[in-house]
Amino acid sequence: MESAAGQDIRGTLPEGLGAAIRETADEIAALLRRDTDMERPVPGSEWNVGEAAAHLAQANKLMADVAAGHVRSYGDGTPQSLAAANERALAEFDERGAEPLAAMIVAQADAYLKAVQGSAIAGTVVTPLGPMGPDVLGSYLLTHMLGHGYDLARALGRPHMINRARVELTLPFMITAMPRVTDTARTAGLAARYAVSLWGGARFGVTVTNGAVSVGAQPPARPDCTIVTEPVTFLLMALGRRDQWSAMARGHILAWGRKPWLAPRFPTLFKAP
C-alpha cells in the first residue's frame, strides 16, 4: 500500500476500499477546514457540527485501535447502547475545533490503514457491532464516515462525498450488520425472501423466516420481492438519513415480484445503529 496516496492493501482489503477510506477522510477534513461554523446544527440530529466532527474523530480512533488488536468496549451492539456510548464519549472529550478535529479524522483513518498494512488483524476482531474480519471492519469504517460526512455536508450546505463506488464498498459491512440490527418486533411472524440490487451493480439477498433474518451475498433463487435501488438512496435509507416514500416518489426505488407489497415493509425491518 502507498499510504500517502491511500492505495489499497493487496490481499487484505477489497480493491478500492483503502483509497475510499483515505479519500473520504480527506474530503470530510476539507469540509471542516473552510472557515466552518462548528456550532451550526446538523439537520435531523441533536448534535452540532463540532459534536458530529468530534464523534467522527473518536470513532476513527476506535476503529484504528480495534484494527491494531486493542480491545475496546463500546456498548452491546444495540442502537440504544451505542447512542449512550456516543454521548458518554463526547462528554469526556472537549475538542470542538475545526482544524484539530480535521487532522484527527485523517490521522486515525491513516492509523487504521497502517494497522491493516502491518497485519495486526488476525482473523476476526471485536467491534461495537460484533466480530468482523478486516474487510468488513474497513467497510464499517467507510460506512460510518460516509454517514456522518453526509450530515456535515448538509449542515454546511456543501456537496456530500457519497457515490456509487463507495456505496458498493459498504456492502460487506451492511450484509454482516443487518441481522444484528433487526427490529424483532417487525420481523415477528414474517416469512419473506428479498432480492436487493443497486442500479447496475451489486446484489444481495435477505431471507426472513419465523422472525429470524439471514443475509447473503447472492439473492434467493425464488424471491418473493425484488427491490432495485439507486445506490446513494440505498445507503442513505440504510443509515436512516432518507425515508423510503420520498425515494419511491422520485423513482429511486423499484419493486416487483410475486409479493411486491413486501417492498415498503423492508426498510422497517432494521434499526440504523
Phi, psi and omega in degrees: 000135171267094191298327182297330181263356179071031180285172186276160179261107186300133176082353181245309180251148175301153181304130177093342187289315180301315179297320181295321178297310183294315182293322178295317176300317179297320182290324175294317179299321179296324176301317185285337187270006183258064179050050188283137171277102186285351178263002179294134181291148175269123181304134177075012183225158174275352182270157166261181184299317180299320180290319178296319179292322177296319177299317179298316179300316180294317181294320178298322177294319178301314180296320179295319178297316179299316180297330180277001176094009179272140178275125179234121177275131183204077180075183182247015177096345178280152178305322182294316182290325178292320178298318179294319179296321177300314182294320178296316182297318179295323180294333182266003185227112190259006178287127177225012181281142184299308185294312178300319181290321177302315181296320180293320180299315180291315183298320181284330171297318176298320181297321176300311182296322178293323178296319178291319178300324180278008178058036178291333181275122175238111183072227182260157176233162181268125180239171177301342179243032174098181183292142180213151170276174184298325180292319180288322177299318177296321177295323176298312179302314180296315181301315182296317179295321180295319180297310181282332173296322175298316179300315181295319180298318178297315182298325185263001178067036182235162181297142177275174187248018180270132175217174184305312184299317181290323177300316180298328179287345176277348188296322177304320177291315182301314182297322179287319188278331188305314178296338183274347180242026179292138173272097187297334177294330182268338178271347182304128177079359183268137171233116185203148175238118181251139167250122184243130180228146168269143182310119175065018186216225189291158178225156171204171182234147177231126179239130178247122181227117181052038177088345180272140183249131171236143183232132180231160182291343179243142177295156176295155184297322181232080182290147172284327185215130176252128180240126178241126190230142171298134191303312181297320177300317179304311183293317181296322176293317181299328181266007177075020181263351180213143179268152186291332187290319176293325179293319178293321180297330180269003179076020180272356175226131175237147181214146176202180179128188181293332181226067184296340180292350176284344185300310181297338180284333189305308182297336183282352182284350187230150175248120178295129181288000000 
